[in-house]
Amino acid sequence: MANENTETPAQNPKGKMKHDKGYRNIFSNKDSFMHFLNKYIKMPWVEKIDEDDLVRIETSYVMRDYKERESDVLYKLNSKNVYFYVLLEMQSTADNTMPFRLLQYMVNLLADEFKNSKEIRNTENFRLPAIVPIVLYNGEDNWTPVRSFKEYTANYGDFGDNIIDFKYILFDLNRYDKEDILTSYKLLDFIFTMDLEHTSRTAEDFKHECMRLAKLPHELTDDDIKTLVAWLVRAILEGKENEIDENFEQEAITAFRKGDEEAMSYAVSRMMEREKISAVKSAKEDWKTEAAQSMLSDGMSIEEIMKHIRATREEVEKAAKLLQQ
């Protein structure tokens, strides 16, 4: 059951993990996608879905004005009883352009359908498929963008039904409680609870949640556990996961599989320690860059700067290049 509290969740000083390949890979699995629809969406059309008829569409519908963005997950259902698409867009920040972005994805998809239906599109019974847009949001702040396309249209009330309109489904993760999510023990449920913990985590909070999940009577396969640990590494290290070697990740997988509280605690502690080391290293590098840029602006030579801040020539030249940009 969703949490009706509309207050903004506590601010996370580390920021929210963006929806990268982690979530995308999870929803590429039909079982996880169907679990999401059945448990969290619960719309009448979900009951019509036969998983065997569900097809993941690999094509990315990238718009001309949105070259840096693409639809995240797209499924097509084509059976005797129903024919439609489910478009799942994943967000870690609120985007006020969402209605227009979704419209572009949908129009582009329908244009392809129309183009590929040349032989039958002019027949009396031809219809384009329905497209159901869903936005999965895991940001900390309340989702404030308008939910329907007509609300993105100026003076929409003056035109009644004579304008374009659709409403996307919003799944706002932070409106849910962990205990409501853990009424089942699928991979997606575990990821969602980890993501909730990631919102305002401390090292001890995150460690406690990992150990708690490891001890639950889960339904995870070995591949699921690998996916979960990979997500955990990304969540903690946030872009620095290449600093974790394969053996270390395997230790965490083994600990989770066995529900070993001590081993899981040790694995997460090591991840946290690595994250702290990376943060300190990054802060030091930022300080050197700023100091070098300031000295360069004052006309100091590279050799003088190297001596004053104990930087390498490569570090100073990199700062000079950034300054020029």
Solvent accessible surface area in square Angstrom, and as a share of the most:
residue,aa,sasa,rsa
1,M,181,0.81
2,A,36,0.28
3,N,50,0.26
4,E,143,0.64
5,N,73,0.37
6,T,99,0.57
7,E,125,0.56
8,T,74,0.43
9,P,32,0.20
10,A,68,0.52
11,Q,139,0.62
12,N,4,0.02
13,P,129,0.81
14,K,83,0.35
15,G,30,0.29
16,K,27,0.12
17,M,11,0.05
18,K,142,0.60
19,H,20,0.09
20,D,56,0.29
21,K,144,0.61
22,G,1,0.01
23,Y,0,0.00
24,R,65,0.24
25,N,86,0.44
26,I,3,0.02
27,F,0,0.00
28,S,44,0.28
29,N,75,0.38
30,K,70,0.30
31,D,73,0.38
32,S,9,0.06
33,F,0,0.00
34,M,17,0.08
35,H,26,0.12
36,F,0,0.00
37,L,0,0.00
38,N,79,0.41
39,K,38,0.16
40,Y,19,0.07
41,I,16,0.08
42,K,145,0.62
43,M,77,0.34
44,P,100,0.63
45,W,44,0.15
46,V,6,0.03
47,E,154,0.69
48,K,125,0.53
49,I,18,0.09
50,D,74,0.38
51,E,64,0.29
52,D,123,0.64
53,D,44,0.23
54,L,4,0.02
55,V,80,0.46
56,R,57,0.21
57,I,35,0.18
58,E,136,0.61
59,T,79,0.46
60,S,49,0.32
61,Y,18,0.07
62,V,63,0.36
63,M,18,0.08
64,R,202,0.74
65,D,106,0.55
66,Y,27,0.10
67,K,156,0.66
68,E,135,0.60
69,R,83,0.30
70,E,64,0.29
71,S,8,0.05
72,D,14,0.07
73,V,1,0.00
74,L,5,0.03
75,Y,1,0.00
76,K,42,0.18
77,L,2,0.01
78,N,87,0.44
79,S,33,0.21
80,K,205,0.87
81,N,136,0.70
82,V,28,0.16
83,Y,78,0.30
84,F,7,0.03
85,Y,8,0.03
86,V,2,0.01
87,L,5,0.02
88,L,0,0.00
89,E,2,0.01
90,M,10,0.04
91,Q,19,0.09
92,S,16,0.10
93,T,86,0.50
94,A,46,0.36
95,D,17,0.09
96,N,101,0.52
97,T,46,0.27
98,M,0,0.00
99,P,0,0.00
100,F,82,0.34
101,R,9,0.03
102,L,0,0.00
103,L,26,0.13
104,Q,30,0.13
105,Y,4,0.02
106,M,21,0.09
107,V,82,0.47
108,N,53,0.27
109,L,7,0.04
110,L,47,0.23
111,A,53,0.41
112,D,56,0.29
113,E,22,0.10
114,F,97,0.40
115,K,147,0.62
116,N,124,0.64
117,S,17,0.11
118,K,144,0.61
119,E,158,0.71
120,I,97,0.49
121,R,75,0.27
122,N,149,0.76
123,T,74,0.43
124,E,156,0.70
125,N,132,0.68
126,F,37,0.15
127,R,175,0.64
128,L,77,0.38
129,P,10,0.07
130,A,61,0.47
131,I,20,0.10
132,V,25,0.14
133,P,8,0.05
134,I,0,0.00
135,V,0,0.00
136,L,0,0.00
137,Y,3,0.01
138,N,0,0.00
139,G,2,0.02
140,E,15,0.07
141,D,79,0.41
142,N,48,0.24
143,W,27,0.09
144,T,104,0.61
145,P,7,0.05
146,V,51,0.29
147,R,80,0.29
148,S,8,0.05
149,F,23,0.10
150,K,77,0.33
151,E,74,0.33
152,Y,92,0.35
153,T,43,0.25
154,A,80,0.62
155,N,109,0.56
156,Y,83,0.32
157,G,65,0.62
158,D,112,0.58
159,F,97,0.41
160,G,55,0.53
161,D,144,0.75
162,N,135,0.69
163,I,47,0.24
164,I,105,0.53
165,D,71,0.37
166,F,33,0.14
167,K,129,0.55
168,Y,2,0.01
169,I,36,0.18
170,L,38,0.19
171,F,6,0.02
172,D,14,0.07
173,L,0,0.00
174,N,16,0.08
175,R,40,0.15
176,Y,44,0.17
177,D,62,0.32
178,K,62,0.26
179,E,111,0.50
180,D,39,0.20
181,I,1,0.00
182,L,16,0.08
183,T,104,0.61
184,S,28,0.18
185,Y,56,0.21
186,K,63,0.27
187,L,15,0.08
188,L,1,0.00
189,D,0,0.00
190,F,0,0.00
191,I,0,0.00
192,F,0,0.00
193,T,0,0.00
194,M,1,0.00
195,D,0,0.00
196,L,25,0.13
197,E,23,0.10
198,H,0,0.00
199,T,7,0.04
200,S,60,0.39
201,R,30,0.11
202,T,76,0.44
203,A,34,0.27
204,E,113,0.51
205,D,61,0.32
206,F,0,0.00
207,K,29,0.12
208,H,111,0.50
209,E,1,0.01
210,C,0,0.00
211,M,27,0.12
212,R,57,0.21
213,L,0,0.00
214,A,4,0.03
215,K,115,0.49
216,L,38,0.19
217,P,99,0.63
218,H,48,0.21
219,E,102,0.46
220,L,18,0.09
221,T,80,0.47
222,D,76,0.40
223,D,98,0.51
224,D,29,0.15
225,I,2,0.01
226,K,96,0.41
227,T,40,0.23
228,L,1,0.01
229,V,1,0.01
230,A,27,0.21
231,W,1,0.00
232,L,1,0.01
233,V,4,0.02
234,R,43,0.16
235,A,0,0.00
236,I,0,0.00
237,L,1,0.01
238,E,52,0.23
239,G,63,0.61
240,K,65,0.27
241,E,61,0.27
242,N,134,0.69
243,E,67,0.30
244,I,20,0.10
245,D,86,0.45
246,E,148,0.66
247,N,115,0.59
248,F,5,0.02
249,E,48,0.21
250,Q,79,0.35
251,E,82,0.37
252,A,0,0.00
253,I,9,0.05
254,T,44,0.26
255,A,3,0.02
256,F,1,0.00
257,R,94,0.34
258,K,151,0.64
259,G,20,0.20
260,D,57,0.30
261,E,83,0.37
262,E,143,0.64
263,A,37,0.29
264,M,1,0.00
265,S,26,0.17
266,Y,128,0.49
267,A,3,0.02
268,V,0,0.00
269,S,39,0.25
270,R,82,0.30
271,M,0,0.00
272,M,12,0.05
273,E,93,0.42
274,R,94,0.34
275,E,21,0.09
276,K,108,0.46
277,I,93,0.47
278,S,4,0.03
279,A,45,0.35
280,V,99,0.57
281,K,120,0.51
282,S,43,0.28
283,A,62,0.48
284,K,122,0.52
285,E,85,0.38
286,D,81,0.42
287,W,142,0.50
288,K,38,0.16
289,T,33,0.19
290,E,116,0.52
291,A,18,0.14
292,A,2,0.01
293,Q,38,0.17
294,S,63,0.41
295,M,42,0.19
296,L,39,0.20
297,S,81,0.52
298,D,113,0.59
299,G,65,0.62
300,M,51,0.23
301,S,49,0.31
302,I,46,0.23
303,E,97,0.44
304,E,85,0.38
305,I,0,0.00
306,M,54,0.24
307,K,169,0.72
308,H,123,0.55
309,I,13,0.07
310,R,213,0.78
311,A,9,0.07
312,T,76,0.44
313,R,101,0.37
314,E,137,0.62
315,E,62,0.28
316,V,0,0.00
317,E,81,0.36
318,K,126,0.53
319,A,0,0.00
320,A,23,0.18
321,K,127,0.54
322,L,81,0.40
323,L,83,0.41
324,Q,158,0.70
325,Q,155,0.69
